[in-house]
Amino acid sequence: MAREVITIECTEARKLGKSPSRYTTSRNKKLQTEKTELKKYNPALRRHTLHKEIK
């Protein structure tokens, strides 16, 4: 299978001392070899923030 399930976590919440929001998504690991970055909503900060892929 070429698709894998990944977890993305908020990058800004840790800096502010709040709990980071996490989302799960999938990506095609053959076409997208680098780590994924998406803008998603963080309910703790009440705004859209950058979420990066974690292991």
Secondary structure as the mmCIF struct_conf table of DSSP 4:
data_model
#
loop_
_struct_conf.conf_type_id
_struct_conf.id
_struct_conf.beg_label_comp_id
_struct_conf.beg_label_asym_id
_struct_conf.beg_label_seq_id
_struct_conf.end_label_comp_id
_struct_conf.end_label_asym_id
_struct_conf.end_label_seq_id
STRN STRN1 ARG A 3 CYS A 10
BEND BEND1 THR A 11 THR A 11
HELX_RH_AL_P HELX_RH_AL_P1 GLU A 12 LEU A 16
TURN_TY1_P TURN_TY1_P1 GLY A 17 GLY A 17
BEND BEND2 LYS A 18 LYS A 18
HELX_LH_PP_P HELX_LH_PP_P1 SER A 19 SER A 21
STRN STRN2 ARG A 22 ASN A 28
TURN_TY1_P TURN_TY1_P2 LYS A 29 LEU A 31
BEND BEND3 GLU A 34 GLU A 34
HELX_LH_PP_P HELX_LH_PP_P2 LYS A 35 THR A 36
STRN STRN3 GLU A 37 ASN A 42
TURN_TY1_P TURN_TY1_P3 PRO A 43 ARG A 46
STRN STRN4 ARG A 47 ILE A 54
#
